[in-house]
Amino acid sequence: MSTVTETIDVETDVTTAYNQWTQFETFPQFMEGVDEIRQLDDTHTHWKISVGGQTREFDATITEQHPEERVAWKSDSGPNHAGVVTFHRLDDRHTRVTAQLDIAPEGFVENVADKLGILDRRVMADLSRFKTFIEERGRETGAWRGDVERPGS
């Protein structure tokens, strides 16, 4: 399992940044290789991604979610991974977004990509595109303000 942690500061308030991140179905607009995400219910999503010329589909569960703070998830099937995105208010107009992913690369291509730091660069590029997406819009495309408590809390 490899861990990737990347951070970016965005020029928007923490509420707007967080609200946009909860709109999973917009991820294909700023995440490379994400073809489609369907929100099945408050805590379940279905992903369709392209990796190395292959299409993969998997389900993921949101394991923890708190407005303006964090969204955490784990895969239920497909590529084995889990992660958390946190939101830190810097001031009224700036937010620090940090993504931490634990990924178990599958197969030769993904293992080579991991060893060469390609996964780290891809996460940073996705965060950079998120920054552009939210800053150019100036507002979120929607919001989900519910709380999801960590299992066992």
C-alpha positions as CSV (number, residue, x, y, z in Angstrom):
1,M,0.0,0.0,0.0
2,S,1.3,3.4,-1.0
3,T,0.3,6.7,0.6
4,V,0.0,9.9,-1.4
5,T,-0.5,13.2,0.3
6,E,-0.9,16.5,-1.6
7,T,-2.1,20.0,-0.6
8,I,-3.3,23.0,-2.5
9,D,-4.6,26.4,-1.4
10,V,-7.7,27.6,-3.2
11,E,-9.0,31.2,-3.4
12,T,-12.5,30.5,-2.1
13,D,-14.0,30.2,1.3
14,V,-14.0,26.9,3.1
15,T,-17.8,26.4,2.7
16,T,-17.7,26.7,-1.1
17,A,-14.6,24.4,-1.4
18,Y,-16.2,21.8,0.8
19,N,-19.6,22.0,-0.9
20,Q,-18.0,21.6,-4.3
21,W,-16.1,18.5,-3.2
22,T,-19.3,16.9,-2.1
23,Q,-20.6,17.0,-5.7
24,F,-18.9,13.7,-6.7
25,E,-20.6,13.6,-10.0
26,T,-18.6,16.6,-11.1
27,F,-15.2,14.9,-10.5
28,P,-14.8,13.9,-14.2
29,Q,-14.6,17.7,-15.0
30,F,-11.3,18.0,-13.1
31,M,-10.0,14.5,-12.3
32,E,-7.9,12.7,-15.0
33,G,-9.1,9.2,-15.7
34,V,-12.4,9.5,-13.9
35,D,-15.1,8.9,-16.6
36,E,-18.2,8.8,-14.4
37,I,-19.3,8.8,-10.8
38,R,-22.9,8.0,-9.7
39,Q,-24.0,8.9,-6.2
40,L,-26.1,5.9,-5.2
41,D,-27.2,7.3,-1.8
42,D,-25.8,9.4,1.0
43,T,-22.8,7.1,1.6
44,H,-22.3,5.1,-1.6
45,T,-20.8,5.9,-5.0
46,H,-20.2,4.0,-8.2
47,W,-17.0,4.9,-10.2
48,K,-16.0,4.3,-13.8
49,I,-12.3,5.1,-14.4
50,S,-9.8,4.6,-17.2
51,V,-6.3,3.4,-16.2
52,G,-3.6,2.5,-18.7
53,G,-6.1,2.1,-21.5
54,Q,-8.4,-0.1,-19.5
55,T,-11.8,0.8,-18.0
56,R,-12.5,-0.2,-14.5
57,E,-15.6,0.1,-12.3
58,F,-15.9,0.0,-8.6
59,D,-18.0,1.0,-5.6
60,A,-16.9,3.1,-2.7
61,T,-18.3,4.0,0.7
62,I,-18.1,7.4,2.3
63,T,-16.9,6.4,5.8
64,E,-16.8,9.9,7.4
65,Q,-18.0,13.3,6.3
66,H,-18.2,16.5,8.3
67,P,-19.1,19.9,6.7
68,E,-16.1,22.2,6.2
69,E,-13.8,19.6,7.6
70,R,-13.4,16.3,5.8
71,V,-14.7,13.6,3.5
72,A,-13.2,10.1,3.9
73,W,-14.0,7.0,1.8
74,K,-12.8,3.4,1.1
75,S,-13.3,1.2,-2.0
76,D,-15.7,-1.7,-1.6
77,S,-14.6,-3.4,-4.8
78,G,-12.1,-2.9,-7.6
79,P,-8.8,-1.0,-7.0
80,N,-8.0,-1.3,-3.3
81,H,-7.8,2.3,-1.9
82,A,-9.0,4.6,0.8
83,G,-8.6,8.3,1.4
84,V,-9.5,11.5,3.1
85,V,-9.8,15.1,1.9
86,T,-9.6,17.8,4.5
87,F,-10.5,21.5,4.3
88,H,-8.7,24.1,6.4
89,R,-9.9,27.7,6.6
90,L,-7.0,30.0,6.0
91,D,-9.0,33.2,6.0
92,D,-12.4,34.4,4.7
93,R,-11.3,33.9,1.1
94,H,-8.7,31.1,1.1
95,T,-8.9,27.4,2.0
96,R,-6.2,24.7,2.1
97,V,-7.4,21.4,0.6
98,T,-5.3,18.3,1.5
99,A,-5.9,14.9,-0.2
100,Q,-4.4,11.8,1.4
101,L,-4.9,8.5,-0.5
102,D,-3.8,5.0,0.5
103,I,-3.5,3.0,-2.8
104,A,-2.6,-0.6,-3.5
105,P,-1.3,-0.5,-7.1
106,E,-2.5,-3.5,-9.2
107,G,-0.4,-5.0,-11.9
108,F,2.9,-4.0,-13.5
109,V,1.8,-0.6,-15.0
110,E,0.3,0.7,-11.8
111,N,3.3,-0.5,-9.7
112,V,5.7,1.2,-12.1
113,A,3.6,4.4,-12.0
114,D,3.7,4.3,-8.2
115,K,7.5,3.8,-8.1
116,L,8.1,6.7,-10.5
117,G,5.9,9.1,-8.5
118,I,3.3,9.3,-11.2
119,L,0.4,8.8,-8.8
120,D,1.7,11.7,-6.6
121,R,1.8,14.0,-9.7
122,R,-1.6,12.8,-10.8
123,V,-3.2,13.7,-7.4
124,M,-1.5,17.1,-7.5
125,A,-2.7,17.7,-11.0
126,D,-6.3,16.8,-10.0
127,L,-6.1,19.2,-7.1
128,S,-4.8,21.9,-9.4
129,R,-7.7,21.3,-11.8
130,F,-10.1,21.4,-8.8
131,K,-8.6,24.8,-7.8
132,T,-9.1,26.2,-11.4
133,F,-12.6,24.7,-11.5
134,I,-13.8,26.3,-8.3
135,E,-12.0,29.6,-8.7
136,E,-13.2,30.2,-12.2
137,R,-16.8,29.3,-11.3
138,G,-16.7,31.4,-8.1
139,R,-19.4,29.2,-6.6
140,E,-20.2,25.6,-6.0
141,T,-22.4,23.5,-8.3
142,G,-24.3,22.1,-5.3
143,A,-23.8,20.9,-1.7
144,W,-24.5,18.0,0.6
145,R,-24.4,19.2,4.2
146,G,-25.0,15.9,6.0
147,D,-22.8,14.3,8.6
148,V,-21.5,10.8,8.3
149,E,-19.9,9.5,11.5
150,R,-16.9,7.2,11.4
151,P,-17.9,3.6,12.0
152,G,-17.6,2.8,15.7
153,S,-17.9,6.4,16.8
